[in-house]
Structures are given as C-alpha cells and as structure tokens.
Amino acid sequence: MGEVRRAYAQCPVCSYVFRQPSASTYVTVGRDSDLCPRFPGFPGRRSDAARLIQNGLNNSVTLCPACSFAAAEDFAEITLLSDEREELRELLREDGLLKVFRAAQPSWLAFHAADLCGKERSYDYKELGDLCLRGSWVCRAEREQPFESTFQLRAIRYYIRALDDEPLDDRELSVTTYLVGELNRRLGHHREALNWYVNAERALTQSETGSTEARDLSWLDRLICRQRELAREEAA
C-alpha cells in the first residue's frame, strides 16, 4: 500500500509540536471517474486508502491535533502575523464541525479544517476546490456518504468560481470543467452534469487546437464521452 514515515511538525498558529505521518511511496491501480486514485486493497483497507489520500498524494494535508489548524503545505513554510494567528484561533474554536468531531478526528476533518483556514488565508478557488475534492475521496474511502456529498458540493462551488475568476491553463480549464460535471452527476444533478460535460468537451477542443501548453488529454475526451452517456442513462 505505501511506506509511511513519521516526521515532526510545529503548528504556526499555536506552536504545538507533534508527529506527522507522511507516506513516502504508494501504488495506484487506476482512477475513478472523479479522478480519485485506486489503491491495492481498496475498499477493503479503507483506513489505509484514506491515509494515503491525506498524506501521500502531492501536497499532504496536515492537521494540528491541538488547535485544528490545517494546510496543504509544509507548516515550516507558513509565516503568520500575530493578528492572523488570533483570527485563525477564533475561527477554529467557533466552527461547529470541529467542535463536534475534534476529539475523534476522522480523516476528513483535516480537509474541512484546511478549507476553513485556506479561505481565511486567501487560497485560490482552484486550490480550495482541489482540497474539497480530496476530502470527498477520503469520505468515500471511509464510507461517510453524507460528508462525501458535502465536500462534493463545496468543490463544485469553488471550481465554478475558479472558472469564472482565475486564469486557468488549458489543462486546468478542461479538467476542472469536467469535474464540475462529474461531481454534479454523482450528486444526482443530471441536467447540470450534461451541460458541464458539453462545456468540458468544448474547452478540450479549444485546448487541443489553440495552446502550445496543451497536453495530451485523450483520456479526458474518452472520460467525458463515457460519463455523459452514463448521465443520460441515469436521467432517463
């Protein structure tokens, strides 16, 4: 599944020092239609899959067990002013989900906290959408369907804002538009999904003919066609 190393981290908000696991290696066996990686043994080893999604894919999501500050970046690289630290402390103290689940600390809680802190720290909408997408993957691994839907809805909102307001490159534009469609399909919003699949196909066509930065996205073209037909069948 993956080799796990443990390293120490110091929270930039409360200065608490704790051991933070990080996966150094992992193996995948394909991806789901919302790009969630498939791991050997998943879903039989749900907790392992959730840990790898949190700690082994690109930027890990670190959660301070003392104050619940979280970020998708190395804590050592974060510098906060005193008023920023106090604002984050207050935000995290008053959040309803953190109040209820802080003691249990389910795997998805790190993504919820990172979303809260990311908004406060002015993360890009695309970054916030990616955080929430990964949060939905963790919820699926842990069979937390209601929270999976919550993260999917958040991801959709952030991705739409990113498409409206942020300068995405051709690949990001095509993949993000597709994900809005696919997440809508998974939520049962088939009409919206079909519209977004059309938009994704249009964005993909433009990227293939226009930009020198466009990469080979033939896999995405196939995925759009397959999921569009699935959405039509589910809507019937």
N, C-alpha and C positions, 0 to 999 in steps of 0.2 A: 504494500500500500504506500508506504513512504517512510523515510528515515526522519525521526524527529530529534532536533537539537533543542536545548534549553539555554536561553540567554537572559541576562538581567536587563530590565528597563526601569527608568525613573520617570514618573509622571511629571509632565511640565506644568500641571495645574496644582497638585497637592504635594509633589516631591516624594511620594511613596515609591519605594524600590521593591520590585517584585520579579519573579521568574516568569519569563515569557517564552512559551514554546514556539518554535518555528520549524516548519517542515523543509528539509533541505532537498529532498528528492521525492518524486511521485511519478506514477504511471497512469495514463488515461487510456480508455478504450473507446474513443469517440465522444460525441457531444449530443445532448438533447436538442430539440428544436429551438429552445431559447438560449442555446449555447452553453448550458450547464455541462461541465465535464463529467464523463462517466468514469468511475474508478473501479478496478477489480474488486469484486465482492459487494459492490453497491447494488441494491439497497440492503443487503444482508448485514453489512457492517456500517450502520448509519452514522454512528458517532465518529468513526474514522473519516468518513466522507465529509462530514460537517467540519471537522478539524482541519482537513486539508483545504477545503474551500476558504476557511478563515485564515489559515497560516501558510498555505503552500502555493498560492496562485498569485503571481506577480507581486503586488504590494499586499503584505499581510495586514489584517485589521487588529490593532492592539487595543485592549480594554484595560484600564486601571481598575483593579478589584476594590480599591479604597473609595475613590470618588466617582468612578464610571466615566471618566474622560476617555474618549476613543478616537482613533485616527487611522487612516490607511497610509501611514507613513511612519518612518522611524521616529520615536519620541525624541531621540537625541538631536534631531534636526529641527525641532519645533522651539521657537522662542516666543514667549508671550509676555506682554506688559502686565503690570500688577492689576490694572483695571480689567484687562481681558481675562485674567485668571479668575477674578472675582465674579465677573459676568457669567463665565462658564460654570463655576461652582454653583451659582444660584440657579442657572438653567437646569443643571443636572440634579440638584436637590429637589426641584419642584416638578420634574417630569413624572407623570402618572405611571407609565410602564416601568420606569426604573424603580419607583417606589415599591411596586408590586413584585418585580422579578429580580431586584438587585441581589438578594440573598441566594437565590437559586442559580442565577447567572446562566440561563440557557444559551446555546451557541449563537442564536440570532440576536441576542441582546447587544453584542458588540457592534453589530451593523446598525441597530436602532440608535445607539449612543453616538456612533460615528456620523450618522446622518444629522442628528441634533447639533453636534459640535461642528460638523462641516458647514452647515448653514450659518452658524454663528461666525465661523472663520472665513466665510465667503468663498467656499469651494465653487468651482464651475458647476453648472447644472448637469453637464455630461458626467462629471466625477460623482456627483450625488446619485444620478441615475444608475451608474455602474455599481455603486455601493449597495443600493437597494435591490438591484438585480441579483447580486451575490447573496444578499440577505434572503431573498426568496429561494435561492438554491439551498441554502442551509436549512431553511424551514422545510423544504421538501425532503431533504435527507433525514430530518428528524420527525417527519410526518406531522408537522404543525401546519395543517392546511389553512386555517383562518389567518395566521400570521403570514403565510406564503402569499395569500391574496392581498394582504395589506401592503407588503413590500412591492408586489407587482403594480398595484395602483400608484404607489409613490414613484416607482421607476418610470411609469408612463408619464406622469405629470412632469417630472424632471426632464425626461427625454424630449417632450414636446417643447418645453421652454428652451432647451439646448438647440433644437432645430430652428426655433424662432429667433433666438438671440445670440447664438455663439457661432464663430467661424469654424465649422467642422470641415475636415478634409473630405475628399471623395469617398474614401473607405468608411470613415466615421458616419458620414451622411447616409450612405446606403444601409449600413448595418443598424444604425440607430433607428432609422425609419422602419426597417423590417421588424426590429424588436418591439416597437410600439404596436405594430400589427399582431405579432405573435403573442405578446402579453395580453392584448385585448381578447384574442381568440381563447387563450387559456382561462380568462375570466368569464367567458361566455358572451362577450360583446362581438358577435359575429359580423354585424354590419360595419362597425368601426374597423374591425380587423381587415375585412375585404378592401375597404377604402385605403387603409395604410399599406396593404400589400401592393396595390396599384401604384401608390406613391413610391414605394421602395423599388419596384421594377423600373419606374421612370428615372429615379435617382441613379440606379445601377446602370441603365443605358447611357445616361449622360456621363457618368464617370468613365465608362469604357471607351467613349469616343472623344472625351474632352481633355482630361488631365494627364500630364506625364507622371503624376504621382499615383495614379490609379493602379491598384494591384490586381492580381488575378482573383476575381470573385465569382468564378463559375460555380463554386459550391453554394454561394448565396443565391444565385439565379435558380439553381435546382431546388433549393430550400423554399424560396418564395413560391415557386410553382406548386410544390408538393403541399405546403401549408395552406395555400389559397384554395386548393381543391378540397382539402380537409375541412376548412372553414365553411365552404359551400355545402358539404355533406352534413356537417353538424347543424347548420342553419336550417336545412330542409325539414 
